[in-house]
């Protein structure tokens, strides 16, 4: 997509050229910085490769093997954090070299992490204040696939439709956050948000001083049909 734009990208380019998108005029377009699509997609691909630790980052055999070796080394190093892989009588320096490599990858403090790892080998327990905790938290953030990203794109397509095309970026981000990672309705407690809404001067659902909606009684071509439907059946 960096070299050959897709249909949506072409539609966006045409909208930018005509300053209109789906019959909606684009206002102040000149003030919005333009994104280099090629640079954006290449940067996106590079970041996904680095975050997913894939070994298929290149089609060439040499680079592919290099990434594969790094990927396999990473998995082996992480196995040393699992007590099931430890020998019965491991020495004080067992696994230190592997943990040091992990600290370099995830950019956490090496000295304190090694200290926490040695305490973990001795006690088999990790406390909430253990120096090993930052490394374990960093490892848990590894994305094992791009499925979460794909689900977010699908949610965005369901949220931003042709009839809801004037949502701001902030509103879209908030709606996607609630839809993708928000709690289910049964686990959501709206009390704090309702109180915040009322304290900010907004009307509540029981407000009686707000204007009432006026229902206009206008003739309709189907009024006679409605009368037939409302008649009692014998």
N, C-alpha and C positions, 0 to 999 in steps of 0.2 A: 504493500500500500504506500510505501515511501516513494516508489518509482511510478506506480500506476494507480491513480486515484480510483476509488470505487464509485458507485452511482450516487451515494449520499454525499461524498466529497465533491463530486461534480455539481450536484444540486446546490450545495453550499456556495461553491465558487460562482455559479450563475446568479444566486441570490445576492451575493456581495457585489457583483457587477451591476445588477439592475436595481439594487437597494430595495428589494421587496422579496419576502419569503412567505409562501403560502398565503398570498393576498394581504400580508401584513407589512406595511412600510417599515423599513429599517431607519431609525432615527439616531443621529449622532454617530454614525458608523465610523466616521473618520477619526473619532477619539478612541476607538477600541484598537489596541495593538494587534497587528496581524501575526498569526502563528505560521511559521514555516512548517508545512505539513510533512515534508521529507525529513527534516530534522526531528520533528516531534515523534514520528513513528519509529525512526531509528533509535532515539533515546528511550522510547517506551520498550522496544524489543530488548535493548541492552540491559535495562533495569529489570525486566522480567527474567532474563537469562541469569543475572547475578542473584536475584532474590529466590528463584526457583531452584538454583543449583543444578540446572540441567546439564547433561553431557551431550546434548544435540545442538549446541549453539552454533555449529559450523558444519558445512557439508564436506569439508575436507577431512581426509582420514586422520591427518596429524593433529589438527586442532580438536577434532572430535574425541580422539583418544586422550588428549590432555584433559579435556573437561570431564571425561568419564573417570579418569584416574583421580581427579580432585573430588569428584562426587563420591566415589567409593571410599576414598580416604576420610572424607567427612563422616560417612556412616560408621566407619570403623572407630573413629575418634569418639563419636557420641555413644558407642556401645560401652565405653569405659565408665560412663556415668551410671550404668545400670549394675546394681550389686550382683545380679545373677551371672554376670560375665566375669566376676572377680574370682581368683583362686581362693582356696580355703585360708591360706596363710600368705597374704600379700604384704610386701614390704612397704615402707613409708613412702617410697618414691614410685610406687606402681601407678602407671597411668598419667604421671605428671607431664610427660612429653606430649601426650595426646591432648590433655586439657590446655596446655600452653598454646597448641595450634588452634584450639577452639576459641581461646581468648583473643588471639590475633584476628580471627575471622569475624567474630562478633564484637570486637572492640570493647572489651571489658577489662577491668584491672587484673593483671596477671598475678601479682603477688597475693592479693587478698583471695582471689579465686583458688589458687593452689592451696592456701591455708584452709579455706573452707572445704576443699576436696579431701584433704588429709583428715580433717575432723569427721567428714562424712564416712570415710573408710573405717574410722575408729568406732563411731557410734551407730552407723547405719541409719541415722536420723537427720533430717534437714529441718532446721527451725526457720521461722519467718525472718530472722535477722542473720541467717547464715551468709557468710561472704560468697558462697556458691550460688545463692539465689539469683543474682543478676544474669549469670550465664544460663541457668535453667530457663529463666523467663525469656531470654533472647532466643533460645533454641525453639521454644514453643511458638514463636512468631513466624517460623518458617512456613511459607505457603507451599503445600505439597502439589498444588495444581492451580490452574487458572479458572476453575469452576466458579469460585466466588465472584471473580471479576465478570464472568459471563452472566451470572445471575443478576448482577447489578446493572449491566447493560440492558438486559431484558426488562428489568423493573423500570429503567429510565424510559424505554420505548413505550411501556404501558402507562407511564405517568405523563410524559410529554407527548400529547396527541395533537392532531390537527385542530381540535377544539380547545386545547389548553396550551396554546403556543406562546402565550405572553407571560409565563411564569419566569420570575427572576432566577438567577443562578443560586441565590441563597435559599429561595423557597424550594427549588428542585433538590438541592443538596439535603435540606431538612426532611423533605418527603421521602427521599431515597434512604436516608439514615433510619427513619422510623420503619419503613417497609422492609429493609434488609436486615437490620440488627436490632430493631426495637422489640420490646417484650410483647407477648400475646395479650389480647384484651383482658383475659381472665387474670393476668399477673400485673396489670397496670393499675396504679392507684392515682386517680386524677385529682385527688383532694388538694394537693399543693398547687397544682396548676390552676385549678378553679379559684383558689384563694388569691393567687397572684393576679389572675385576670380581673377579679372584682376590685382588688386593691389598686389596680392601675386605672380605675375609673370606668371600666367596661361594664355594660349591662349584663345582668344575669338572666337566666331563663324565665324567672318569675317576674320580671320587670313589667309593670302595668302602665308606665308613663310613655312608653315608646309608641310611635305612630303605628296604627293598625293598617293592615293591607286592605285596600278597597277592592271589592269584587264587582266587576262591571257586568251588568245584565245586557248582553247584546244578542240580537237575533242570530240564530245559526241555522244553516241549511238542514241540520240533522235534528232540529228540535221536535219535529213531528215524529221522527223515529224514536226519540227518547221517550215520548209520551206513550207510544205503543209498548215499549219495553217495560215501562213502569206500571202498566195496567195489570190488574189482577187476572190471573188465568183461571178459567172456569174448568 
